[in-house]
């Protein structure tokens, strides 16, 4: 299951979407053929700048997705505190 929404940012994501937006996505299991699942949450600008959070626990990934949805602005410093890494 994949969910995507757009959130406001104050950072430059090397190209933001219209009205200073970034794309937030819950990807679900990105490795369905491996023994251990990997659930991913990502935030991307409209070009080549993004951050990702991977875990083997679906509930953890869903919780992180909900935390980011709850942020007023999605900025890199806040995502680093949530253990996101640059992609």
Beta strands, then each sheet from edge to edge (+ up, - down):
strand 1: 3-8
strand 2: 21-29
strand 3: 39-44
strand 4: 50-55
strand 5: 85-86
sheet 1: 1+ 2- 3+ 4- 5+
end
